[in-house]
Amino acid sequence: MADSGTTTGRRSGKRERLVAAAARVLHEQGVEKTTIADIARTADVPVGNVYYYFKTKDQLVEAAIEEQGRTLHTLLAALDRLPEPQGRLKALVRGWVDQRDLAARYGCPTGSMASELDKRADGLDRVVADVMRRLLDWTEHQFQAMGRADARELAVALISAYQGVSLLTNTFRDPDLMAAEGERLERWIDSLVRPPS
């Protein structure tokens, strides 16, 4: 008789592999081009087994978005351990720059998915928007902690700059664009330490 803990471990292992594979393949190929078979192959799970965990491709897409949300939560929790909001924001920018080669190939995982899902009317656009909103709210909080009354505007400007440079980096397949913009954004964050007069 099999140990139920082992069976559960195998099941959750497959599910976790499917979710991780979905996040990766959806980023690389886009939602519309990706099939359940693509995800199953990447996860090394038989296609028939996928339906035990996810009845539809949209459920896999939603799970991939939720995985992006968990990844963001982990990242922000790590950044929150840094002592100063200015340092947290600059570390966020450096993290983006560290992913510049991936952005050059496929764009921003969340931004690309948000753009693609916006064209559908099935509610997944709101799910991915929630992930983006968490980043925007966290960024606003950092600017507030820097004493900025215009924190929301600054948060929108920072996230917009990243999304824009991600698009350009991907369009031109040029990771140096992201590196240069990252340096500019760090200088900009430094310039905001003093409240506007």
URNORBEL-V278542 format. One record per pair of residues at least 4 apart in sequence whose C-alpha atoms are under 6 Angstrom apart, sorted by the first residue. I is the first residue (numbers start at 1). J is the second residue. D is the distance in whole Angstrom. If there is no record, write none. Layout:
[[I,J,D] [I,J,D]]
This chain:
[[5,9,6] [9,13,6] [12,16,6] [17,21,6] [17,43,5] [18,22,6] [18,43,5] [19,64,6] [21,25,6] [21,39,6] [21,42,6] [21,43,5] [22,26,6] [22,39,5] [22,64,6] [23,64,5] [25,29,6] [26,30,5] [26,31,5] [27,109,5] [28,106,6] [29,33,6] [29,34,6] [37,41,6] [37,47,6] [40,44,6] [40,45,5] [40,47,5] [50,54,6] [51,55,5] [54,59,6] [69,131,5] [76,80,6] [79,88,5] [85,142,5] [87,91,6] [90,186,6] [93,182,6] [97,178,6] [97,179,6] [100,175,5] [100,178,6] [101,175,5] [103,107,4] [103,108,6] [103,166,6] [103,170,6] [104,169,5] [104,170,4] [104,173,5] [104,174,6] [104,175,5] [105,170,6] [107,166,6] [107,170,5] [108,112,6] [108,166,6] [110,114,6] [113,117,6] [114,118,6] [114,128,6] [117,125,5] [118,125,5] [133,137,6] [139,155,5] [140,151,5] [140,152,5] [140,155,5] [143,148,6] [143,151,5] [144,148,5] [144,151,5] [156,160,6] [160,164,6] [162,166,6] [165,169,6] [165,178,6] [167,171,6] [168,172,6] [169,173,5] [169,174,5] [169,175,6] [169,177,6] [178,182,6]]
